[in-house]
Amino acid sequence: MKKQVPVLKNQNYDVDISDLTYQGMGVAKIDDFPIFIENALPTENVTMKVIKVKKNFAFGKVVRINKKSADRVELVDKAYTQTGIAPLQHLKYDAQLKFKQHLIEVDFDKLKLDVEVNPTIGMDDPTHYRNKAQIPVRMVNGQLQTGFYRKHSHDLVPIEDFYIQDPEIDKAVVVVRDLLRKFRVQPYDEEHNKGVIRNIMVRRGHYSHEMMIVLITRTEKLPSSGEIVAEITKMLPEVKSIVQNVNPQRTNALMGKENKVLAGQSTIEDTLLGLKFDISASSFYQVNPVQTEKLYELATKKADLSADDTVIDAYCGIGTISLSMAKVAKMVYGVEILPEAVEDAKKNAKINGLTNVMFVSGKAEDQMAKWQEDGLKPDVITVDPPRKGLEGSLIESVVKMQPKRVVYVSCNPATLARDVKLFTEQGYHVNQPIQPVDQFPQTVHVESVTVLERQPS
Ligand SMILES: C[S@@+](CC[C@H](N)C(=O)[O-])C[C@H]1O[C@@H](n2cnc3c(N)ncnc32)[C@H](O)[C@@H]1O
């Protein structure tokens, strides 16, 4: 017999919150039927209104909090939850760190992998940490606006203070927004694939204070670009690079392939752990510089390198981990898919006077197979993949190369656990606690370092 859904849309219910999902939503159950509720915390009792009912679950909205959690802090701004900029803003920072530790434990438990997870390394000030902004530009009520999308939609909520970004970046976005308004540049209209300016990307070096502004346009032509660039340069003296990125596709991907330098250099420079890095518009660069230094220091320490060691750094980006390790190891090989990032990595090796590194552009899974066939015998392999984790074939190549240690930097505990399981089935084991480092305070993202060691056969 078909099971009855025990809740009705638009009805209010009083519920106890028993859990927090990996997306930061409170979980309540009515007759074992789960309801996911934004801005509700475990141990709380809330009156919630059911806003969407599906076959196996529903979504609810808090109407009133009847019993508050001791871990609750007041919302800084509702818009940060509405847009997903800071979905954990209502949770005390200590509790956020515990939540992230718990998320890793849950993913490993699901796969029956017995590992220990250390408390998350947090920040002293878990706000205004991001060195990069990617801000959509849209028409809202007849005016060009910058802000962020309401969750699960492309409706723009205008925002000026983004709370988790470097305030100098927030100021720059407003300056650029006002110039786009002044010169009547048409914002992108997604529905009809019309208009010019899609997004503003801003990056600011944490130590160097060098700023890059990228104007992401649908069209090759950016009207009044000369005037806009001249005014940006006058009003924002930190700007060292203004780039136009053309993305004509109807796509959710932020950037297109083509970058045109409109003023200054094609890169800005920043420092990490005393090393200098040139960063291009399209290259990946960790967004939380304070925590990145802790993360890389930890990864290098856990790699436990000696001066005779050969290292492979897979998914190396602009060579940040590679160069940190090249200071200690004999030789470091890096592989990265984005040719522009590889060019940055090569330049960065030069700037820092490191000659014991070699960078290759290509898919990590292909290049690792090639290195393995060529007989390369690394002592340590580090991997720092995107959220989807490692390809099975890459894990096979790693195992065949038999490094004594694999250092896995992960931004997704679910794919990390999946990959660790494959490694453990092939003779590698996690003998020390996994270490989460909070790269993304106020959000549900979880970064961690795991060490896999080859078991003696
Ligand atoms: C999480 S980032 C890490 C970058 C670098 N380790 C760092 O911390 O700055 C992942 C990198 O993997 C690259 N990437 C994505 N898919 C790849 C693939 N199949 N092979 C090689 N690199 C890839 C991305 O361009 C990005 O630079």
The ligand as an SDF file (V2000), in Angstrom:
LIG
                    3D

 27 29  0  0  0  0  0  0  0  0999 V2000
   41.5710   22.0150   -5.7810 C   0  0  0  0  0  0  0  0  0  0  0  0
   42.5410   22.6800   -7.0680 S   0  0  0  0  0  0  0  0  0  0  0  0
   44.1560   22.4730   -6.3830 C   0  0  0  0  0  0  0  0  0  0  0  0
   45.2350   23.3040   -7.0050 C   0  0  0  0  0  0  0  0  0  0  0  0
   46.5210   23.4530   -6.1920 C   0  0  0  0  0  0  0  0  0  0  0  0
   46.9580   22.2280   -5.6030 N   0  0  0  0  0  0  0  0  0  0  0  0
   46.3500   24.5270   -5.1450 C   0  0  0  0  0  0  0  0  0  0  0  0
   46.1420   24.2140   -3.9670 O   0  0  0  0  0  0  0  0  0  0  0  0
   46.4070   25.7100   -5.5130 O   0  0  0  0  0  0  0  0  0  0  0  0
   42.3840   21.4630   -8.2780 C   0  0  0  0  0  0  0  0  0  0  0  0
   43.1550   21.7140   -9.5590 C   0  0  0  0  0  0  0  0  0  0  0  0
   42.9710   20.5860  -10.4100 O   0  0  0  0  0  0  0  0  0  0  0  0
   42.8840   21.0130  -11.7440 C   0  0  0  0  0  0  0  0  0  0  0  0
   42.2380   19.8970  -12.4550 N   0  0  0  0  0  0  0  0  0  0  0  0
   40.9260   19.6090  -12.5900 C   0  0  0  0  0  0  0  0  0  0  0  0
   40.7620   18.4490  -13.2340 N   0  0  0  0  0  0  0  0  0  0  0  0
   42.0000   17.9730  -13.5200 C   0  0  0  0  0  0  0  0  0  0  0  0
   42.4930   16.8020  -14.1680 C   0  0  0  0  0  0  0  0  0  0  0  0
   41.6820   15.8740  -14.6590 N   0  0  0  0  0  0  0  0  0  0  0  0
   43.8220   16.6480  -14.2710 N   0  0  0  0  0  0  0  0  0  0  0  0
   44.6800   17.5940  -13.7870 C   0  0  0  0  0  0  0  0  0  0  0  0
   44.2690   18.7150  -13.1620 N   0  0  0  0  0  0  0  0  0  0  0  0
   42.9430   18.8990  -13.0330 C   0  0  0  0  0  0  0  0  0  0  0  0
   42.1470   22.3370  -11.6740 C   0  0  0  0  0  0  0  0  0  0  0  0
   42.4070   23.1450  -12.8040 O   0  0  0  0  0  0  0  0  0  0  0  0
   42.7290   22.9240  -10.3660 C   0  0  0  0  0  0  0  0  0  0  0  0
   43.8640   23.7110  -10.6400 O   0  0  0  0  0  0  0  0  0  0  0  0
  1  2  1  0
  2  3  1  0
  2 10  1  0
  3  4  1  0
  4  5  1  0
  5  6  1  0
  5  7  1  0
  7  8  2  0
  7  9  1  0
 10 11  1  0
 11 12  1  0
 11 26  1  0
 12 13  1  0
 13 14  1  0
 13 24  1  0
 14 15  1  0
 14 23  1  0
 15 16  2  0
 16 17  1  0
 17 18  1  0
 17 23  2  0
 18 19  1  0
 18 20  2  0
 20 21  1  0
 21 22  2  0
 22 23  1  0
 24 25  1  0
 24 26  1  0
 26 27  1  0
M  CHG  2   2   1   9  -1
M  END
$$$$
